[in-house]
């Protein structure tokens, strides 16, 4: 008999658990907007710690810029990574960090980026740069409709801030660690 009473007691608790949670959650929404005016999202009941390491509005990305193909400069700035065709940004990030810290830059570019470039552009002589570009997420937010529709590319929001290394697929490193702005 005590087993039946325990099950009944437990079912009464669970019967009120979801409505109590919803009432408490809805009560936290206006309280959260009073306590914190900078963010609009509401999670039960406080911000997730997962999001504490996301930069606020200013961030940066690495990019691989094609400077010349067979000695000819492209008509406009051409980013191989990121681009519509090549999206290997994790490999680029790893190489860029290695080059910034001067830990095996030449080996990393030769082993990781050279095959990506050759796959995308063939066996031509390609001059390229690994750059660091600042991104203001307000720019993305203001233009989100054009970004979603494809009228703007991700790279349209880049503000190049630093050239990390310049390279040629045939001759190797041509320049390193220069500030461009």
Secondary structure, DSSP 8 states (H G I E B T S, - for coil): -HHHHHHHHHHHHHHHHHHHHHHHHHHHHHHHHHH-SS-----SSS--GGGGGS-SSEEEEEEEEEEEETTB--SS-EEEESSSS---HHHHHHHHHHHHTTSSHHHHIIIIIHHHHHHHH-SS-EEEEEEEEEEEHHHHHHTHHHHHHTSS-GGGGEEEEEEEEEEETTTEEEEEEEE--
